[in-house]
Amino acid sequence: LESQLVDNGPSSHGYFCEPHILGQLGHMVEMCSTKPIPIEISSAIQETKLATFMGLFPEIHHAWVSVDGRLYLWDYSDGSTDVKMIADLDQVI
């Protein structure tokens, strides 16, 4: 990653996909299953005031969602709805 950032400079690529290239990524990703987002998190997402981001930690079978200044984590592998939350941070995560 460091060499890519140094070689390409700051304006080459961001961490987010531009809408016009999303279609090109279809062959790189294979959907094998889906899991529902716990209700507690779905409710929080609907109340977003500034920003919401989400992702996966596949090595530890956890998903994360940040909603404004709150971070939610849960184990998606066992169908659990046990959500861990870190709240009241000063800035958007």
DODREN-945299 format. One record per residue: residue in one letter; x, y, z of N, C-alpha, C, O, CB in turn. Coordinates in nm, 2 decimals. Each point is the difference from the previous one (the first is absolute). Glycine has a CB too. Layout:
BEGIN
{zati "A"; {X; Y; Z}; {X; Y; Z}; {X; Y; Z}; {X; Y; Z}; {X; Y; Z}}
...
END
This chain:
BEGIN
{zati "L"; {0.08; -0.12; 0.00}; {-0.08; 0.12; 0.00}; {0.09; 0.13; 0.00}; {-0.03; 0.09; -0.07}; {-0.15; -0.22; 0.19}}
{zati "E"; {0.28; 0.12; -0.04}; {0.09; 0.12; 0.01}; {0.06; 0.03; -0.14}; {0.00; 0.12; -0.04}; {0.05; -0.17; 0.28}}
{zati "S"; {0.00; -0.05; -0.31}; {0.06; 0.02; -0.12}; {-0.10; 0.05; -0.11}; {0.03; 0.09; -0.08}; {0.14; -0.26; 0.13}}
{zati "Q"; {-0.29; 0.12; -0.04}; {-0.11; 0.05; -0.09}; {-0.03; 0.15; 0.02}; {-0.02; 0.08; -0.09}; {-0.07; -0.31; 0.08}}
{zati "L"; {0.08; 0.27; 0.14}; {-0.03; 0.14; 0.03}; {0.12; 0.09; -0.04}; {-0.03; 0.11; -0.06}; {-0.11; -0.19; 0.25}}
{zati "V"; {0.26; 0.04; -0.17}; {0.12; 0.08; -0.04}; {0.01; 0.00; -0.15}; {0.02; 0.11; -0.06}; {0.09; -0.17; 0.27}}
{zati "D"; {-0.12; -0.05; -0.28}; {0.01; 0.00; -0.14}; {-0.11; 0.07; -0.08}; {0.03; 0.07; -0.10}; {0.09; -0.29; 0.13}}
{zati "N"; {-0.24; 0.21; 0.02}; {-0.12; 0.05; -0.07}; {-0.03; 0.14; 0.04}; {-0.07; 0.07; -0.07}; {-0.01; -0.30; 0.05}}
{zati "G"; {0.13; 0.28; 0.13}; {-0.04; 0.13; 0.05}; {-0.13; 0.00; 0.06}; {-0.08; -0.09; -0.01}; {0.22; 0.19; -0.16}}
{zati "P"; {-0.18; 0.01; 0.23}; {-0.12; 0.01; 0.08}; {-0.13; 0.01; -0.09}; {-0.11; -0.03; 0.05}; {0.24; 0.14; 0.12}}
{zati "S"; {-0.12; -0.08; -0.29}; {-0.12; 0.02; -0.08}; {-0.04; -0.12; -0.09}; {-0.09; 0.01; -0.08}; {0.14; 0.23; 0.09}}
{zati "S"; {0.04; -0.34; -0.01}; {-0.02; -0.11; -0.09}; {-0.13; -0.08; 0.03}; {-0.08; -0.02; -0.09}; {0.33; 0.01; 0.06}}
{zati "H"; {-0.26; -0.04; 0.15}; {-0.12; -0.08; 0.04}; {-0.04; 0.03; 0.14}; {0.09; 0.02; 0.09}; {-0.02; -0.20; -0.25}}
{zati "G"; {-0.20; 0.18; 0.19}; {-0.04; 0.01; 0.13}; {-0.04; -0.14; 0.06}; {0.03; -0.10; -0.07}; {-0.12; 0.34; 0.02}}
{zati "Y"; {0.04; -0.24; 0.16}; {-0.04; -0.13; 0.06}; {-0.14; -0.04; -0.04}; {-0.04; -0.11; 0.02}; {0.18; 0.16; 0.17}}
{zati "F"; {-0.21; 0.04; -0.26}; {-0.14; -0.02; -0.03}; {-0.01; -0.02; -0.16}; {0.07; 0.07; -0.07}; {-0.15; 0.05; 0.28}}
{zati "C"; {-0.01; -0.20; -0.25}; {-0.02; -0.02; -0.14}; {-0.09; 0.11; -0.06}; {-0.10; 0.03; 0.06}; {0.13; -0.28; -0.03}}
{zati "E"; {0.01; 0.30; -0.14}; {-0.08; 0.10; -0.08}; {-0.11; -0.08; -0.06}; {0.01; -0.11; -0.05}; {0.19; 0.26; 0.01}}
{zati "P"; {-0.32; -0.08; 0.03}; {-0.12; -0.07; -0.06}; {0.02; -0.05; -0.14}; {-0.05; -0.11; -0.03}; {-0.08; 0.25; 0.18}}
{zati "H"; {0.21; -0.07; -0.23}; {0.02; -0.04; -0.14}; {0.08; -0.13; -0.01}; {0.00; -0.06; -0.11}; {-0.02; 0.30; 0.04}}
{zati "I"; {0.10; -0.28; 0.17}; {0.08; -0.12; -0.01}; {-0.06; -0.12; 0.07}; {0.05; -0.11; 0.00}; {0.15; 0.25; -0.03}}
{zati "L"; {-0.31; -0.12; 0.10}; {-0.06; -0.11; 0.08}; {-0.04; -0.12; -0.09}; {0.02; -0.11; 0.04}; {-0.10; 0.28; 0.13}}
{zati "G"; {0.03; -0.14; -0.29}; {-0.03; -0.11; -0.09}; {0.12; -0.08; -0.04}; {-0.02; -0.12; -0.03}; {-0.16; 0.26; -0.06}}
{zati "Q"; {0.30; -0.08; 0.09}; {0.12; -0.08; -0.04}; {0.04; -0.09; 0.11}; {0.08; -0.09; -0.02}; {-0.01; 0.28; -0.12}}
{zati "L"; {-0.12; -0.18; 0.26}; {0.05; -0.08; 0.12}; {-0.09; -0.13; 0.01}; {0.04; -0.08; 0.08}; {0.04; 0.29; 0.03}}
{zati "G"; {-0.18; -0.22; -0.19}; {-0.09; -0.11; 0.02}; {0.07; -0.14; -0.02}; {-0.04; -0.09; 0.07}; {-0.14; 0.24; -0.15}}
{zati "H"; {0.27; -0.15; -0.01}; {0.07; -0.13; -0.02}; {0.10; -0.03; 0.11}; {0.05; -0.12; 0.00}; {-0.08; 0.15; -0.24}}
{zati "M"; {0.07; 0.06; 0.33}; {0.09; -0.02; 0.10}; {-0.06; -0.05; 0.13}; {0.07; -0.05; 0.09}; {0.07; 0.23; -0.19}}
{zati "V"; {-0.27; -0.16; 0.11}; {-0.07; -0.03; 0.13}; {-0.10; -0.11; -0.03}; {-0.08; 0.01; -0.09}; {0.12; 0.22; 0.18}}
{zati "E"; {-0.04; -0.33; 0.00}; {-0.10; -0.11; -0.01}; {-0.08; 0.00; 0.13}; {0.06; -0.02; 0.10}; {0.09; -0.11; -0.26}}
{zati "M"; {-0.28; 0.14; 0.14}; {-0.08; -0.01; 0.12}; {-0.03; -0.14; 0.03}; {-0.05; -0.08; -0.08}; {-0.06; 0.30; 0.03}}
{zati "C"; {0.14; -0.26; 0.18}; {-0.02; -0.14; 0.04}; {-0.11; -0.01; 0.10}; {-0.06; -0.11; 0.01}; {0.30; 0.06; -0.06}}
{zati "S"; {-0.27; 0.16; 0.12}; {-0.11; -0.01; 0.10}; {-0.03; 0.15; 0.04}; {0.09; 0.09; -0.01}; {-0.03; -0.33; 0.09}}
{zati "T"; {-0.17; 0.26; -0.02}; {-0.03; 0.13; 0.06}; {-0.05; -0.02; 0.14}; {-0.05; -0.11; 0.04}; {-0.01; 0.20; -0.26}}
{zati "K"; {0.08; 0.01; 0.30}; {-0.04; 0.00; 0.14}; {-0.08; 0.13; 0.03}; {0.04; 0.10; -0.05}; {0.16; -0.25; 0.12}}
{zati "P"; {-0.30; 0.14; 0.01}; {-0.08; 0.12; 0.03}; {0.08; 0.09; 0.10}; {0.07; -0.05; 0.08}; {-0.29; -0.07; -0.13}}
{zati "I"; {0.20; 0.25; 0.04}; {0.06; 0.09; 0.10}; {-0.09; 0.00; 0.12}; {-0.12; 0.01; -0.02}; {0.23; 0.14; -0.16}}
{zati "P"; {-0.06; -0.16; 0.30}; {-0.08; 0.00; 0.12}; {-0.09; 0.12; 0.01}; {0.04; 0.11; -0.05}; {0.14; -0.24; 0.16}}
{zati "I"; {-0.30; 0.11; -0.06}; {-0.10; 0.11; 0.01}; {0.05; 0.12; 0.07}; {-0.02; 0.11; -0.04}; {-0.15; -0.28; 0.04}}
{zati "E"; {0.25; 0.15; 0.10}; {0.06; 0.12; 0.08}; {0.08; 0.09; -0.10}; {0.00; 0.12; 0.01}; {0.00; -0.26; 0.21}}
{zati "I"; {0.08; 0.07; -0.30}; {0.08; 0.08; -0.10}; {-0.08; 0.06; -0.11}; {0.02; 0.11; -0.04}; {0.17; -0.26; 0.10}}
{zati "S"; {-0.29; 0.07; -0.11}; {-0.09; 0.06; -0.10}; {-0.07; 0.12; 0.04}; {-0.01; 0.10; -0.07}; {-0.02; -0.33; -0.02}}
{zati "S"; {-0.01; 0.23; 0.22}; {-0.07; 0.12; 0.06}; {0.10; 0.12; 0.00}; {-0.03; 0.11; -0.03}; {-0.12; -0.26; 0.16}}
{zati "A"; {0.27; 0.12; -0.08}; {0.10; 0.11; 0.01}; {0.04; 0.06; -0.14}; {0.01; 0.12; -0.01}; {0.08; -0.24; 0.22}}
{zati "I"; {-0.08; 0.03; -0.31}; {0.03; 0.05; -0.13}; {-0.11; 0.09; -0.05}; {0.03; 0.10; -0.07}; {0.09; -0.31; 0.02}}
{zati "Q"; {-0.25; 0.18; 0.08}; {-0.11; 0.09; -0.05}; {0.01; 0.14; 0.07}; {-0.06; 0.09; -0.05}; {-0.08; -0.30; 0.01}}
{zati "E"; {0.21; 0.22; 0.16}; {0.01; 0.12; 0.07}; {0.13; 0.08; -0.02}; {0.03; 0.09; 0.07}; {-0.18; -0.19; 0.10}}
{zati "T"; {0.22; 0.06; -0.28}; {0.13; 0.06; -0.03}; {-0.02; 0.15; -0.02}; {-0.09; 0.05; -0.07}; {0.17; -0.26; -0.04}}
{zati "K"; {0.01; 0.29; 0.17}; {0.00; 0.14; -0.01}; {0.11; 0.05; -0.09}; {-0.02; 0.09; -0.08}; {-0.08; -0.07; 0.31}}
{zati "L"; {0.22; -0.09; -0.22}; {0.11; 0.05; -0.08}; {0.05; -0.11; -0.10}; {0.01; 0.03; -0.12}; {0.06; 0.12; 0.31}}
{zati "A"; {-0.03; -0.27; -0.14}; {0.06; -0.09; -0.09}; {-0.02; -0.14; 0.05}; {0.00; -0.02; 0.12}; {0.16; 0.19; -0.20}}
{zati "T"; {-0.17; -0.27; -0.01}; {0.00; -0.14; 0.04}; {0.09; -0.08; -0.09}; {0.00; 0.03; -0.13}; {-0.24; -0.01; 0.21}}
{zati "F"; {0.33; -0.10; -0.03}; {0.09; -0.09; -0.07}; {-0.01; -0.14; 0.05}; {-0.04; -0.02; 0.11}; {0.20; 0.22; -0.16}}
{zati "M"; {-0.13; -0.30; -0.03}; {0.00; -0.13; 0.05}; {0.10; -0.09; -0.08}; {0.05; 0.04; -0.11}; {-0.29; -0.01; 0.17}}
{zati "G"; {0.28; -0.14; 0.00}; {0.09; -0.09; -0.06}; {0.01; -0.13; 0.08}; {-0.08; -0.03; 0.09}; {0.21; 0.23; -0.17}}
{zati "L"; {-0.03; -0.28; 0.04}; {0.01; -0.14; 0.06}; {0.14; -0.02; 0.04}; {0.10; 0.06; -0.05}; {-0.27; -0.15; -0.10}}
{zati "F"; {0.19; 0.02; 0.26}; {0.12; -0.06; 0.04}; {-0.01; -0.15; -0.02}; {-0.02; -0.07; 0.10}; {0.07; 0.26; 0.08}}
{zati "P"; {-0.02; -0.24; -0.30}; {-0.03; -0.14; -0.03}; {0.09; -0.10; 0.08}; {-0.05; -0.11; 0.03}; {-0.02; 0.18; -0.26}}
{zati "E"; {0.18; -0.02; 0.27}; {0.09; -0.09; 0.08}; {-0.06; -0.04; 0.13}; {0.03; -0.11; 0.05}; {0.17; 0.21; -0.16}}
{zati "I"; {-0.28; -0.01; 0.17}; {-0.06; -0.03; 0.13}; {-0.15; -0.01; -0.01}; {-0.07; 0.00; 0.11}; {0.26; 0.13; 0.00}}
{zati "H"; {-0.24; -0.13; -0.23}; {-0.15; -0.02; -0.02}; {-0.08; 0.10; 0.07}; {-0.11; -0.03; 0.05}; {0.15; -0.21; -0.07}}
{zati "H"; {0.00; 0.37; 0.01}; {-0.07; 0.11; 0.06}; {-0.03; 0.10; -0.11}; {0.08; 0.03; -0.09}; {0.02; -0.07; 0.32}}
{zati "A"; {-0.21; 0.11; -0.22}; {-0.04; 0.11; -0.08}; {0.00; 0.12; 0.09}; {-0.01; 0.00; 0.12}; {-0.13; -0.14; -0.28}}
{zati "W"; {0.17; 0.26; 0.10}; {0.00; 0.12; 0.07}; {-0.09; 0.11; -0.07}; {-0.01; 0.00; -0.13}; {0.24; -0.05; 0.22}}
{zati "V"; {-0.29; 0.13; -0.02}; {-0.07; 0.12; -0.05}; {0.03; 0.12; 0.08}; {-0.01; -0.01; 0.13}; {-0.18; -0.14; -0.22}}
{zati "S"; {0.22; 0.26; 0.03}; {0.01; 0.12; 0.08}; {-0.11; 0.09; -0.04}; {-0.03; 0.02; -0.12}; {0.28; -0.04; 0.13}}
{zati "V"; {-0.32; 0.07; 0.09}; {-0.11; 0.10; -0.02}; {0.04; 0.12; 0.08}; {0.00; 0.00; 0.12}; {-0.18; -0.18; -0.16}}
{zati "D"; {0.21; 0.29; -0.03}; {0.05; 0.12; 0.06}; {0.11; -0.03; 0.10}; {0.11; -0.04; -0.05}; {-0.34; 0.14; 0.03}}
{zati "G"; {0.21; -0.08; 0.15}; {0.11; -0.02; 0.09}; {-0.01; -0.13; 0.08}; {0.05; -0.02; 0.11}; {-0.03; 0.26; -0.09}}
{zati "R"; {-0.09; -0.34; -0.08}; {-0.02; -0.13; 0.07}; {0.05; -0.11; -0.09}; {-0.01; 0.00; -0.13}; {-0.19; 0.08; 0.25}}
{zati "L"; {0.27; -0.18; -0.06}; {0.05; -0.12; -0.08}; {-0.07; -0.12; 0.05}; {0.00; -0.03; 0.12}; {0.22; 0.14; -0.15}}
{zati "Y"; {-0.27; -0.19; -0.06}; {-0.07; -0.12; 0.03}; {0.08; -0.12; -0.06}; {0.05; 0.01; -0.11}; {-0.28; 0.11; 0.12}}
{zati "L"; {0.24; -0.23; 0.07}; {0.06; -0.12; -0.04}; {-0.08; -0.12; 0.03}; {-0.07; 0.00; 0.10}; {0.29; 0.10; -0.07}}
{zati "W"; {-0.23; -0.20; -0.12}; {-0.07; -0.12; 0.03}; {0.06; -0.12; -0.08}; {0.05; 0.02; -0.11}; {-0.26; 0.11; 0.16}}
{zati "D"; {0.19; -0.25; 0.00}; {0.05; -0.12; -0.06}; {-0.11; -0.05; -0.10}; {-0.11; -0.04; 0.05}; {0.25; -0.02; 0.16}}
{zati "Y"; {-0.11; 0.07; -0.34}; {-0.10; -0.04; -0.10}; {0.00; -0.15; -0.03}; {-0.09; -0.05; -0.07}; {0.12; 0.28; -0.02}}
{zati "S"; {0.07; -0.30; 0.14}; {0.01; -0.14; -0.03}; {-0.10; -0.09; 0.07}; {-0.03; -0.11; -0.05}; {0.27; 0.15; 0.01}}
{zati "D"; {-0.29; -0.01; 0.16}; {-0.08; -0.08; 0.07}; {-0.15; 0.04; 0.01}; {-0.08; -0.05; 0.07}; {0.28; -0.01; 0.07}}
{zati "G"; {-0.23; 0.17; -0.22}; {-0.14; 0.05; 0.00}; {-0.04; 0.07; 0.12}; {-0.12; 0.03; 0.03}; {0.07; -0.22; -0.17}}
{zati "S"; {0.15; 0.22; 0.23}; {-0.03; 0.07; 0.12}; {-0.04; 0.15; -0.02}; {0.04; 0.06; -0.10}; {0.13; -0.21; 0.21}}
{zati "T"; {-0.25; 0.19; -0.02}; {-0.04; 0.14; 0.00}; {0.06; 0.08; 0.11}; {-0.04; 0.11; 0.03}; {-0.18; -0.17; -0.13}}
{zati "D"; {0.32; 0.00; 0.17}; {0.08; 0.06; 0.10}; {0.09; 0.11; -0.06}; {0.10; -0.03; -0.06}; {-0.11; -0.18; 0.20}}
{zati "V"; {-0.02; 0.33; -0.11}; {0.07; 0.12; -0.06}; {0.08; 0.07; 0.11}; {-0.05; 0.02; 0.11}; {-0.13; 0.00; -0.29}}
{zati "K"; {0.30; 0.01; 0.15}; {0.09; 0.07; 0.09}; {0.00; 0.14; -0.06}; {0.02; 0.02; -0.12}; {0.12; -0.22; 0.19}}
{zati "M"; {-0.15; 0.30; 0.02}; {0.00; 0.14; -0.05}; {0.10; 0.09; 0.08}; {0.00; -0.01; 0.12}; {-0.24; -0.02; -0.19}}
{zati "I"; {0.31; 0.11; 0.00}; {0.08; 0.10; 0.06}; {-0.07; 0.13; -0.03}; {-0.01; 0.03; -0.12}; {0.23; -0.16; 0.10}}
{zati "A"; {-0.26; 0.21; 0.11}; {-0.08; 0.12; -0.02}; {0.06; 0.13; 0.04}; {0.10; 0.00; 0.08}; {-0.30; -0.15; -0.06}}
{zati "D"; {0.14; 0.26; -0.06}; {0.03; 0.13; 0.05}; {0.15; 0.04; -0.03}; {0.06; 0.07; 0.09}; {-0.23; -0.10; 0.09}}
{zati "L"; {0.22; 0.00; -0.29}; {0.13; 0.05; -0.04}; {-0.02; 0.14; -0.05}; {-0.11; 0.04; -0.05}; {0.20; -0.27; -0.01}}
{zati "D"; {0.01; 0.31; 0.06}; {0.00; 0.14; -0.03}; {-0.02; 0.03; -0.15}; {-0.06; 0.10; -0.04}; {0.20; -0.06; 0.24}}
{zati "Q"; {-0.09; -0.13; -0.28}; {0.00; 0.02; -0.15}; {-0.07; -0.12; -0.07}; {-0.02; -0.10; 0.05}; {0.23; 0.24; -0.03}}
{zati "V"; {-0.25; -0.11; -0.15}; {-0.05; -0.11; -0.08}; {0.11; -0.10; -0.03}; {0.11; 0.04; -0.02}; {-0.28; 0.12; -0.09}}
{zati "I"; {0.13; -0.28; 0.12}; {0.10; -0.11; -0.02}; {0.00; -0.03; -0.15}; {0.08; -0.09; -0.04}; {-0.12; -0.01; 0.27}}
END
